Amino acid sequence: MSVQLDKQIDDALAAFESAILQFAEVVDGWLMTGNRDCQMRMIATSLSDFEAFLAGKLTKIEGVASIDSSIPPRRVKSALARTPWAGLHDVGVLVAMPDIER
């Protein structure tokens, strides 16, 4: 999930980061370069919980201009090393659902 803020000034970034730290659903987050300001990976137990997080928490943070998210229907590969380069990590959205095989 990626988020674009309406301002990229220190105070706006700090306020957004502070808000994200309070959300248990967000398991990873990165400040980004390029056209998006933050990339996050989150987990929800159902699509309704995912929607509740978006509508009830993420969109309520002051300064959020736009949100882009994707939900994977299933995992096709899982490995300990995501890339051959140390220090790089998988980026995306994970929605955990009991009936989806991992």
For each residue, the residues with C-beta under 8 A, 3 or more apart:
1: 39 40 41 42 67 68 69 70 92 93
2: 32 36 38 39 40 67 68 69
3: 16 36 37 38 39 40 58 64 66 67 68
4: 35 36 37 64 65 66 67 68
5: 8 12 13 16 37 38 63 64 65
6: 12 63 64 65
7: 12 63
8: 5 12 13 37
9: 12 13
10: 13 14
11: 14 15
12: 5 6 7 8 9 15 16 63
13: 5 8 9 10 16 17 31 37
14: 10 11 17 18
15: 11 12 18 19 61 62 63
16: 3 5 12 13 19 20 37 38 61 63 64
17: 13 14 20 21 29 31
18: 14 15 21 22
19: 15 16 22 23 61
20: 16 17 23 26 29 38 40 61
21: 17 18
22: 18 19
23: 19 20 26 42 53 57 58
24:
25: 42 43 44 49 53 57
26: 20 23 29 40 41 42
27: 41 42 43 94
28: 40 41 89 91
29: 17 20 26 38 39 40 41
30: 38 39 40 91
31: 13 17 37 38
32: 2 36 37 38 39
33:
34:
35: 4
36: 2 3 4 32 39 68
37: 3 4 5 8 13 16 31 32
38: 2 3 5 16 20 29 30 31 32
39: 1 2 3 29 30 32 36 91
40: 1 2 3 20 26 28 29 30 93
41: 1 26 27 28 29 90 91 92 93 94
42: 1 23 25 26 27 50 53 93 94 95
43: 25 27 94 95 96
44: 25 47 49 50 53 95 96
45: 49 96 97 98
46: 49 50 95 97
47: 44 50 51 71 95 97
48: 51 52
49: 25 44 45 46 52 53
50: 42 44 46 47 53 54 71 95
51: 47 48 54 55
52: 48 49 55 56 57
53: 23 25 42 44 49 50 56 57 58
54: 50 51 57 58 59 67 69
55: 51 52 59
56: 52 53 59 60
57: 23 25 52 53 54 60 61
58: 3 23 53 54 61 64 67
59: 54 55 56 64 67
60: 56 57
61: 15 16 19 20 57 58 64
62: 15
63: 5 6 7 12 15 16
64: 3 4 5 6 16 58 59 61 67
65: 4 5 6
66: 3 4
67: 1 2 3 4 54 58 59 64
68: 1 2 3 4 36
69: 1 2 54 93
70: 1 92 93
71: 47 50 93 95
72: 75 92 93 94 95
73: 100
74: 100 101
75: 72 78 102
76:
77:
78: 75 102
79: 82
80:
81: 84
82: 79 88 89 90
83: 88
84: 81
85: 88
86:
87:
88: 82 83 85
89: 28 82
90: 41 82
91: 28 30 39 41
92: 1 41 70 72
93: 1 40 41 42 69 70 71 72
94: 27 41 42 43 72
95: 42 43 44 46 47 50 71 72
96: 43 44 45 100
97: 45 46 47 100
98: 45
99:
100: 73 74 96 97
101: 74
102: 75 78
